Amino acid sequence: MSERDEIRRIVAEILELPLTELDDGASFTEVYFADSLERYRIVLALETFFDLHFPPEALDKIQSVESAERAIRALPAGR
């Protein structure tokens, strides 16, 4: 599975959505009505799965599958 596919899988699981209904550019909060706990769970799941740690300033920027992928790629090598 690609990095994006794994991100999609994690997000869909936490938001309890079928993968087919998940739009990569859609806002977790504005389109899927995710609350702060669900967003926090998404970030934690991404950190766990990809074995990385997002800096605090990146947390508010993770609003969609696309922004999560950008945040992961912006981390230095070795994460």
N, C-alpha and C positions, 0 to 999 in steps of 0.2 A: 504494500500500500504506500502511496505517496504521502508526503508530509501533510498536504492539504486534505487528502482523504482521511487521515487520522484525526486532524482537527475537526473535520465535518462529523466524523463518527462520535467524537467526544461531545461536541456541542449538541448534536441531535439527541444523544442519550440523556444529557442533563436537562435539556429543554423538553424532553419527551415528544420529539417530532420525528416523523418518518424522514429519512434522508432525502427523499424526493421532494419534500416540502421546504427544505432548507436552501435559502438563497445566500450565496457566499458574501454578497455585499450588503445584505440586510442587517440593520441594527438589532442586536439582541433585545434591547429595551424598547425601541420604538415599534418594531415590527412583531416581535415575538413576546413582548411584554415581560421580559425577564426582570426579576427583581434583583436587588443587590446581592442577596445570598446566592442566587443562581449564577450571577456573573462571577462571584468569588469562587464558586465551585468549578466553573469553567477554567478560570485561571489556575487554580490548584491542580486540577486534572491535567492541564497542559504541562505544568511544571513537573508533575510526577511522571507523566508518560514520556516526555522528552528529556527528562533528567536535567532541568535547567532552573534558573531563578530569574524572574523578571524584576528589574529595579522598580521601586515604588512609582516613579513617574510614568512607567509604561502601563500600569494597571488601568488607568482611566482611558487609555488609548485603545484598549482591546474591546472593541464594540461589535465586531463582526468576524466571520471566518477569515476574510481577507486581511483585516487589521491584526488578527492573531498571528496569521502567517507572517506578516511584515514585522511584527514585534519579535517573533522567534528568529527571523533572518537577520534582524538588526543586532542581535546579541553577538558579542565577540566569540571567536572560535573557542571551543572548550566550555562555553556557556557557563 
